[in-house]
Every structure is written in C-alpha cells, then in structure tokens.
Amino acid sequence: MKFTGVYLVVVLLVAVFSSTVVNSCPPSDREALLAFKSALNEPYLGIFKTWTGTDCCSNWYGISCDPTDSRVNDVVLRGESEDKIFEKAGRSGYMTGSLSPSLCSLDRLTTLVVADWKGISGEIPACITSLPHLRILDLIGNQLTGKLPADIGKLGKLTVLNVADNKISGEIPSSIVNLARLMHLDLSNNQITGVLPADLGKLSMMSRALLNRNQISGSIPSSIAGIYRLADLDLSMNRISGSIPAQLGSMPVLSTLNLDSNQLTGQIPVSLLSNTGLNIVNLSRNSLDGYLPDVFTPRTYFSVLDLSFNKLKGAIPKSLSSAKYIGHLDLSNNHLCGSIPMGFPFDHLEASSFTNNDCLCGSPLMRVC
C-alpha cells in the first residue's frame, strides 16, 4: 500500500506538472509578446495592463493560443471595436510606437491584426515573411512607412493582406503574385508607386483588390480578367494610363469596377457596359473618348454608372431607356450632343447629370431641342 501511495503521489505530481506545461504559453512566446509591447505606447485604454503573469494564453487582451500546445496563434488588437473596454473608455484607440521584429519569433502565428491605432509608425518588419502559418495580416489605419517586404510572396498561406490607410511607399513587390491563397488585398490610401505586376492574374483566389488612392502608374494588366472570383476591383485615384482592357467586361462575378481619376484613354469597351453582372461602374475623370456603346438591354442593372469628366462624344444611346434599373447616372462634362431620351431612367435624374456637354438638349436640361 505504501508503494501504491507514493506511486499515486508521483502520478499526480506529473499530471499537475504536465497540465501546467500544456496550459501555459512557452516562455519564448511570452518574451516575444512583452518585447512587442515594450515598443508600443497605449495611454488611454490600458489593454496592456492585462498582459501580466506567466501565462500569455490566459486573459491577455487580444491573444489566443492553440489549445493543444499553448503556442500563440493570434494577436488581434483593433483600435476601433465594440469591446467593453472601448465602451468604458468612451473613445476609440490610439497607440504610438512601432512594430517590433520580436513578433517574428511567434512562429506559430496565424493571425496578426494591429489595426486602426492611428499613431503606430515605422516599417513593417521584413522578417514577417518568415512566419509560415500566417493567414491574416491586417495593419490598416496606422502611420506605417517604408516598403512592403520584397519577399512577401513567401507567405504561402496568406488569405488577407490589408495595409490600407498608412504611408507605405515603393513599388508592389513582384513576389506578391505568389500568394496563391490570397482572397482580400487592400493597399488603398498609401503612397505606392510603380506599375501593377503584369501577372497579377495569378492571384486566382482573390475576390477583392483595392489599390485606390496611391501613385500607381502604367497600364491595367489584362491578366486581371483571369481572376475568376474577383468581385470588387478599385484602381481609382492613381496615375494609370492606357486603355481599359476589353477582357474586364467578360469577368463572370465582377460587380464593382472603380477606375475613376486616372489617365485612361481610348474608348469604353462594349463588353464592359453589356456585362449584366456589373452593378457599380465609375470611369469618371479620365480621358476616355469615342461614342457611348449602344448595348443596354432589359437586363442592364446599374446602381452607379459614372462616366463624367471624359471626352465622350455623340448621342446618348436610346437603348439606355430599356435598362431594368439605373440608379445614379452621370454623363456630365463630356462632348455629348443631341436630345436626352425620355422616360426611365431619365425622368428621375437631375440636370447635373448632363451639364457641361457640347449640345445636349431636352429634359431635365433647360435647353429645348
């Protein structure tokens, strides 16, 4: 019995020790997080005050671990949230400092979100591309500078890349086309220059590509049309030139196309306005010329069709009256001429949709035909 009692005590101690090891994060993960914390200053919410104790898997704000081995999987810190800590403070978050390369020691990381803190600056650590399991990288809404890591294509499992609303500069790395699982790409509102990779179409899983409000130049790669799942393409407010690839009009699920405020020339592809899946099309503030394609049918459905501030000429196609729905239509500031068709959708549009053309007449303009 004595042997059995000692044996049971040993078994229990081993079990307790094993439980302690399994249920608390490794010291290396904890040290990496504390080094990350030390490079940041969050003065209002006190979220880092929860980062105490030896177990970073337990009640550390924004930290989640794998239940099987207690390795840190997720770092999710959002400066705008409905979390109670924000409600109690009565404000959104503000954080300064930089992103410490110590994050790269968290080699089991699948999600890294440090978003909407407004004051975090410095560069994205280049070593971030060494995280083999990273699926989500969301750094939107900070003051990050420098370039995207050149070898970002090494993140083979990445599905979301969002660095919008920062001060990222330089060109889009050519390796980005190797992100075979990427679904959501948002580089908008930065200072990115250079051209779009010619083989951007290799991102075959992508459903949203938002690159607006940058300084991107060159032409629109026709390879984009090969991205079968792409539903939302926004290249507006850049310096893109050349013509609009006709292939964009054959994309099966594309519903939103924003190309406004660029330097595009040539004619509007017939395929673009005859694509019955497109819902929002904004081609305004370019140098597009030629005639408006007369390709509208009872299946045409546009919530927004903005072709203003171009060099379009000729008459407004009468077939536009047969459209199932046209919500917002803007043909102003072109060289259009002739009478404005009667009936829907023209009967609910204001004069501002047709002003500053060469010789348009009829309702709702005050010019009689």
MORACOR-V148404 format. One record per backbone hydrogen bond with DSSP energy under -0.5 kcal/mol. CO is the residue of the C=O (numbers start at 1). NH is the residue of the N-H. E is the energy in kcal/mol with one decimal. If there is no record, write none. Layout:
# MORACOR-V148404
{{CO	NH	E} {CO	NH	E}}
This chain:
# MORACOR-V148404
{{1	5	-2.6} {2	6	-2.3} {3	7	-2.7} {4	8	-2.5} {5	9	-2.1} {6	10	-2.6} {7	11	-2.6} {8	12	-2.5} {9	13	-2.5} {10	14	-2.7} {11	15	-2.5} {12	16	-2.8} {13	17	-2.9} {14	18	-3.1} {15	19	-2.5} {16	20	-2.3} {17	21	-2.2} {18	22	-2.7} {19	23	-2.4} {20	24	-0.7} {21	24	-0.6} {26	29	-0.7} {26	30	-2.1} {27	31	-2.9} {28	32	-1.9} {29	33	-2.2} {30	34	-2.4} {31	35	-2.1} {32	36	-2.1} {33	37	-2.7} {34	38	-2.1} {35	39	-0.7} {36	39	-0.9} {37	40	-1.9} {39	98	-2.1} {41	43	-0.5} {41	96	-2.2} {46	49	-1.2} {47	50	-1.2} {48	51	-1.3} {50	52	-1.9} {54	56	-0.8} {55	58	-1.5} {57	59	-0.7} {59	61	-0.7} {60	63	-2.2} {62	76	-2.8} {64	73	-2.4} {64	74	-1.9} {66	70	-2.7} {71	66	-2.7} {73	110	-3.4} {73	111	-1.8} {74	64	-2.0} {75	77	-0.5} {75	113	-3.3} {76	78	-0.5} {77	115	-1.9} {79	93	-4.1} {83	86	-1.3} {83	87	-1.7} {84	88	-2.8} {85	89	-1.1} {86	90	-1.8} {86	91	-1.2} {95	119	-0.9} {96	41	-2.3} {97	121	-2.9} {98	100	-0.7} {100	103	-1.9} {101	104	-1.9} {102	105	-1.9} {103	106	-1.8} {105	107	-2.0} {106	109	-2.0} {110	135	-3.3} {110	136	-2.0} {111	75	-2.5} {112	114	-0.5} {112	138	-2.6} {113	77	-3.3} {115	79	-3.2} {117	95	-2.1} {117	119	-1.7} {119	97	-0.6} {120	143	-3.0} {121	99	-0.5} {122	145	-2.6} {125	128	-1.9} {126	129	-1.4} {127	130	-2.4} {128	131	-1.4} {130	132	-1.0} {131	134	-1.1} {135	159	-3.4} {135	160	-2.0} {136	112	-2.8} {137	139	-0.5} {137	162	-2.7} {138	114	-2.3} {140	116	-3.7} {141	118	-2.5} {144	167	-2.5} {145	124	-0.6} {146	169	-2.7} {149	152	-1.6} {150	175	-0.5} {151	154	-2.3} {152	155	-1.8} {154	156	-2.4} {155	158	-1.9} {159	183	-2.7} {159	184	-2.3} {160	137	-2.4} {161	186	-2.7} {162	139	-3.3} {164	141	-2.1} {165	142	-0.7} {168	191	-2.9} {170	193	-2.0} {173	176	-1.8} {174	177	-1.2} {175	178	-2.3} {176	179	-1.7} {178	180	-2.2} {179	182	-1.9} {183	207	-2.9} {183	208	-1.9} {184	161	-2.6} {185	210	-2.9} {186	163	-2.4} {188	165	-2.1} {189	166	-0.9} {191	170	-0.5} {192	215	-2.6} {193	172	-0.6} {194	217	-2.8} {197	200	-1.6} {199	202	-2.2} {200	203	-2.0} {202	204	-2.5} {203	206	-1.5} {204	229	-0.7} {207	231	-2.6} {207	232	-1.6} {208	185	-2.4} {209	211	-0.6} {209	234	-2.5} {210	187	-2.9} {210	188	-0.6} {212	189	-2.3} {213	190	-1.1} {216	239	-2.9} {217	196	-0.6} {218	241	-2.7} {219	221	-0.6} {221	224	-1.6} {222	225	-1.5} {223	226	-2.0} {224	227	-2.3} {226	228	-1.4} {227	230	-1.6} {231	255	-2.4} {231	256	-2.1} {232	209	-2.7} {233	235	-0.5} {233	258	-2.5} {234	211	-3.0} {236	213	-2.1} {237	214	-0.9} {240	263	-3.0} {242	265	-2.4} {243	245	-0.6} {245	248	-1.7} {246	249	-1.5} {247	250	-1.8} {248	251	-1.3} {255	279	-2.6} {255	280	-2.6} {256	233	-2.5} {257	259	-0.6} {257	282	-2.5} {258	235	-2.9} {258	236	-0.5} {260	237	-2.5} {261	238	-0.8} {263	242	-0.6} {264	287	-2.6} {266	289	-2.1} {267	269	-0.5} {269	272	-1.1} {269	273	-1.0} {270	274	-1.2} {272	275	-0.5} {274	276	-0.8} {275	278	-1.0} {279	303	-2.3} {279	304	-1.6} {280	257	-2.9} {281	283	-0.5} {281	306	-2.5} {282	259	-2.9} {282	260	-0.6} {284	261	-2.2} {285	262	-0.9} {287	266	-0.5} {288	311	-3.1} {289	268	-0.5} {290	313	-2.4} {293	295	-1.5} {297	300	-2.1} {297	324	-0.6} {300	324	-1.3} {300	325	-1.7} {301	303	-0.5} {302	327	-3.0} {303	328	-2.3} {304	281	-2.5} {305	307	-0.6} {305	330	-2.1} {306	283	-2.8} {306	284	-0.5} {308	285	-2.0} {309	286	-1.1} {311	290	-0.5} {312	335	-3.0} {313	292	-0.6} {314	337	-3.0} {317	320	-1.4} {318	321	-1.9} {319	322	-1.7} {320	323	-1.3} {325	302	-2.6} {327	329	-0.5} {328	305	-2.9} {330	307	-2.7} {332	309	-1.9} {333	310	-1.1} {335	314	-0.7} {336	359	-2.1} {338	361	-1.9} {343	346	-0.9} {343	347	-1.1} {345	348	-1.4} {346	349	-1.0} {350	353	-1.8} {351	354	-2.3} {351	355	-0.9} {353	331	-2.8} {355	333	-2.6} {356	334	-0.6} {359	338	-1.8} {361	340	-2.6} {362	365	-1.5} {366	368	-0.6} {367	362	-3.6}}
